């Protein structure tokens, strides 16, 4: 009778409090990382076999997380619950739909059967995307500076999840169109695949959500479970993740690690990830595991090695500063509502596109200024009026051109220098830009032929001859006329 009681008592205790539930309770006492515990909740305790606990997980993400973050305390909790017969644990990956079909060996301890409930269809939350109406592929101006990035984003929009472009990393300086492309991807997928769960957000939004959950865990404030579930529902369960300005995550090392895990999880599930950044991954400072961000300000952001690894494995496509052709297209498209005089419109767009402008926002700001000035001045916007409105000014009014300044600009545009222009060389690579410089100095300043000649080590008669020679060449060469006019526009702008 005594022996019977001693055998039944532990079994009854195990049945009253299931092994895995007791282990989870011990883990919650040891740590406060609810995000990680939600991963453990998805694990399935399969039994205790020959000293080893067998655990089933639905994917590699959870297996890696458990081994990396919970290995030691999980061993400790299992040993405490199962006693001296416990040796270790094993983890296997079982797809959820196959778990019920997988035969299990008979355990040493009886396993409390789970009540299998009929799965209920979970209502999918459709999040409203905050997109600019004009940020579509149709409104994106393509050029040599952004062609590759644009084509890659179009390909992602047509076939999201394609391993050849997943994850996609779009990089370039501020104002070149990265946000436009990411939102265009979202808009296109939303239009063609209405039931796709898309998340488009700025890096600060992701940082805010991750930080809110971390603070709730650390300081025991707020509804931790609700925050964790919301984070999982929004980011882990999406089909497309579009994250803008990744470099801004520099201030959150913990958030970087969470993003690295998220990217790996989504990629493994065939979900599309598109990231944008102001630089190529190779231009970050790498922080080793456990290393803190250096004190003080640095022009080069620091990213943890755990996040940098998936970033370096992305397909990286860059956007460069708009070239002349792209600037021309941009100005033509974005100035359609500005009432330029029709006969001058093409030449005005050419004039405005000649100066190098570092990004699209600068071009838009210039056009907005022209539109506003037109409303104030109420005048016809012909080429002369536009030149006057955009001309740079100094404290004393209009900035005065000098022959030296003109010559330096001409030399730069022809790929030579002032030393060559002032030398005795007569080859075409020097004589033509010298003639153009003398011609523009005569046309755009009031300096005499003598003074102009002194700059180029020539007498006044050489200047007169050079100007006449250039005029004859221009009468026969339209390309040369265009080149000289473009340099004039550059000097006037």
Beta strands, then each sheet from edge to edge (+ up, - down):
strand 1: 44-49
strand 2: 52-57
strand 3: 88-93
strand 4: 168-171
strand 5: 198-202
strand 6: 240-244
strand 7: 272-277
strand 8: 285-287
strand 9: 302-304
strand 10: 315-318
strand 11: 393-394
strand 12: 397-398
sheet 1: 1+ 2- 3-
sheet 2: 5+ 6+ 7+ 4+ 10+
sheet 3: 8+ 9+
sheet 4: 11+ 12-
end
